[in-house]
Amino acid sequence: MDDRRFDWNLIKSFLAVLDAGTLSGAASATGTSQPTLGRHVDELETLTGLVLFERGRSGMTPTRNALALAAEARAMQAGADSFAMAAAGRETAVEGTIRITASEVVSTFLLPDMLVALAEEEPALEIELVASDSVQNLIARDADIAVRMVRPVQNDLIVRKVNEAAMGAFAHRDYLARHGTPSGPDDVFSHRIIGQDRGDLVLRGMAALGMTCERSAFTFRTDHPIASWQLLRSGAGIGFAQVAIAARAPELVRILPQLRIDPLPYWLCSHRELRHSAKVRRVYDFLAERFSALPLGELRS
């Protein structure tokens, strides 16, 4: 083996390709270009004298050598993450980059006003907003703060429930004028329903209300929450939405308010070590206050 020192970037690229299985997938996950990732893998193979991946049309298949070294590489990753976390925890100024992740719905409809207010109060902050419904890994510093709809279970996280969002069934007033307003849950199935393509959240929610159906009952199906919202606002049919967000669309009418749909909880999360950072603590407390003050259960009069 070449005794030159390893560049830590080579290990990061190795793990990214190992996890993604392709250079394109690793590039998408890390923001590093495919040529750079390929060069890093080649250089690491030269340094170790080992073939780490079999290159093929289907991607980068790890060899036994790669799998045998994976645990050590992940230990190095964990050590680097721990070092970065400890360093970040010693920040004393509210300045620099803060990275926040939340679902696409929260990032689109709730966070923008909060982040504008935050920027006014803390002009030295640079705010990165990751609008994603995937679970970002706070442990690996993919984000400093996360807003989640389910409670994380990792022991190293500080988690605070900051509110609950009431849910309701809605339709565009023009749709109801053309097709009538359902008088009870059974009438819903005579209408066009906006549901999901592959996800089962709407199916499970309807089942909990005693409205068991198959996916074929949905005239419109999409797993993208913003697309679903736009379908609802375009008069596609009956859909489900957060009451407070639907209140911002005067063309929408709440139907069957007697349906008791379970509310969605809002959890604010951050890594425990980052609470020692003045920057993260300030933003965490700011968002906690703003989310707690939201009238998420109210409907316009």
Helices and strands as residue ranges (DSSP letters): H 8-20, H 23-30, H 34-48, E 53-56, E 59-62, H 64-88, E 96-102, H 104-109, H 111-121, E 125-131, E 145-148, E 157-165, E 167-172, H 173-179, G 185-190, E 194-195, H 201-208, G 215-217, E 220-221, H 225-233, E 239-242, H 243-246, E 252-255, E 264-271, G 272-276, H 278-293
